[in-house]
Amino acid sequence: MLSYRHAFHAGNFADVLKHFTLIQLIDYLQQKDKAVCYIDTHAGAGGYALNSDYALKNSEFVSGIGKLWTQETLPTALERYVSLIKSLNVGKQLLRYPGSPLISKHLLRPQDRMVLFELHSTEIKLLHTLMKRDPRITVNHDDGLSNAIKLLPPKERRGLILIDPSYEMKTDYAQVVDTLEKMYKRFATGTYALWYPVIERRRIDKLENKLRLSGIKNMQLFELAIAADGVNSGMTACGMIVINPPWTLKAQMQEVLPFLVQQLSDNAGFFRIEQLADE
Ligand SMILES: C[S@@+](CC[C@H](N)C(=O)[O-])C[C@H]1O[C@@H](n2cnc3c(N)ncnc32)[C@H](O)[C@@H]1O
């Protein structure tokens, strides 16, 4: 049974990296008028109230988006992310944090299409309510990994697939690699973004090695660590692995990641940018 609820974590440092990257990827794909198909395999509830008991339990957003909210100067690409979060709030106070579905819905153009998957029985109801009856959006109460494979290649031939599991089950680490391999075989020109947490470094080393050996081309890794790797110290870092990234993304990350380390991490924080596979 799934117990993970993203409401406890909304707006934390992991969401900052994930959603900042997501916006960059969508913006880039939308530079052309041609329609884009966006697939979110693990959608969550869609959006979150930061004054709810869930969000206030550990107030993770305070050390994430909360640290950027009042900054007067931000790197340009990060400014885009913060102003989008601001536009989804009313007034100057940070009270709402959008999930990946709400961010993407906000950016969706009339010609684009969005397909969401969510398994949790409570989250799916919230997601349905937030997405309302938008003809561009399909919400599925189903397993996002196996079902998204079947949608590829999308008829638009231009697509972004976000894979953002909660890694509640240790098998998720192997399953995401297997899924990416299958997706890539069907749609090698798609853009893929895989989020991962660093709780035990050896799991991520293994994930990276498997991806390096997968035959998938043109793959970059961007990681933000708010503390040194640890044992039993929870999530100290997280990363995004992007297949077929925009050529502009690496330079944006080179500017944004050091800034995020400085703003969001303790003295042992660091970032990594790796080319996992060449073009
Ligand atoms: C990290 S949260 C998603 C957060 C969301 N992507 C965002 O950025 O706002 C992961 C979600 O995946 C759901 N989930 C777990 N396994 C799933 C699966 N196989 N298919 C679809 N959803 C799943 C969980 O219920 C949870 O809501």
The ligand as an SDF file (V2000), in Angstrom:
LIG
                    3D

 27 29  0  0  0  0  0  0  0  0999 V2000
    7.0900   12.4310   -5.3550 C   0  0  0  0  0  0  0  0  0  0  0  0
    5.3670   12.3010   -5.5260 S   0  0  0  0  0  0  0  0  0  0  0  0
    5.0080   13.1710   -6.9960 C   0  0  0  0  0  0  0  0  0  0  0  0
    5.1720   14.6630   -6.9090 C   0  0  0  0  0  0  0  0  0  0  0  0
    4.8530   15.3910   -8.1830 C   0  0  0  0  0  0  0  0  0  0  0  0
    5.5030   14.8110   -9.3420 N   0  0  0  0  0  0  0  0  0  0  0  0
    5.2770   16.8460   -8.0730 C   0  0  0  0  0  0  0  0  0  0  0  0
    6.4110   17.1810   -8.4670 O   0  0  0  0  0  0  0  0  0  0  0  0
    4.4860   17.6510   -7.6140 O   0  0  0  0  0  0  0  0  0  0  0  0
    5.1990   10.6410   -6.0560 C   0  0  0  0  0  0  0  0  0  0  0  0
    3.7540   10.2190   -6.2890 C   0  0  0  0  0  0  0  0  0  0  0  0
    3.7450    8.9990   -7.0360 O   0  0  0  0  0  0  0  0  0  0  0  0
    2.6590    8.2010   -6.6110 C   0  0  0  0  0  0  0  0  0  0  0  0
    2.9810    6.8430   -7.0810 N   0  0  0  0  0  0  0  0  0  0  0  0
    3.7810    5.9140   -6.5070 C   0  0  0  0  0  0  0  0  0  0  0  0
    3.9230    4.8590   -7.3300 N   0  0  0  0  0  0  0  0  0  0  0  0
    3.2380    5.1440   -8.4590 C   0  0  0  0  0  0  0  0  0  0  0  0
    3.0490    4.4930   -9.7160 C   0  0  0  0  0  0  0  0  0  0  0  0
    3.6140    3.2920   -9.9470 N   0  0  0  0  0  0  0  0  0  0  0  0
    2.3080    5.0890  -10.6550 N   0  0  0  0  0  0  0  0  0  0  0  0
    1.7350    6.3070  -10.4280 C   0  0  0  0  0  0  0  0  0  0  0  0
    1.8730    6.9840   -9.2740 N   0  0  0  0  0  0  0  0  0  0  0  0
    2.6140    6.4170   -8.3080 C   0  0  0  0  0  0  0  0  0  0  0  0
    2.6090    8.4290   -5.1300 C   0  0  0  0  0  0  0  0  0  0  0  0
    1.2990    8.1450   -4.6380 O   0  0  0  0  0  0  0  0  0  0  0  0
    2.9570    9.9110   -5.0240 C   0  0  0  0  0  0  0  0  0  0  0  0
    1.8020   10.7080   -5.0030 O   0  0  0  0  0  0  0  0  0  0  0  0
  1  2  1  0
  2  3  1  0
  2 10  1  0
  3  4  1  0
  4  5  1  0
  5  6  1  0
  5  7  1  0
  7  8  2  0
  7  9  1  0
 10 11  1  0
 11 12  1  0
 11 26  1  0
 12 13  1  0
 13 14  1  0
 13 24  1  0
 14 15  1  0
 14 23  1  0
 15 16  2  0
 16 17  1  0
 17 18  1  0
 17 23  2  0
 18 19  1  0
 18 20  2  0
 20 21  1  0
 21 22  2  0
 22 23  1  0
 24 25  1  0
 24 26  1  0
 26 27  1  0
M  CHG  2   2   1   9  -1
M  END
$$$$
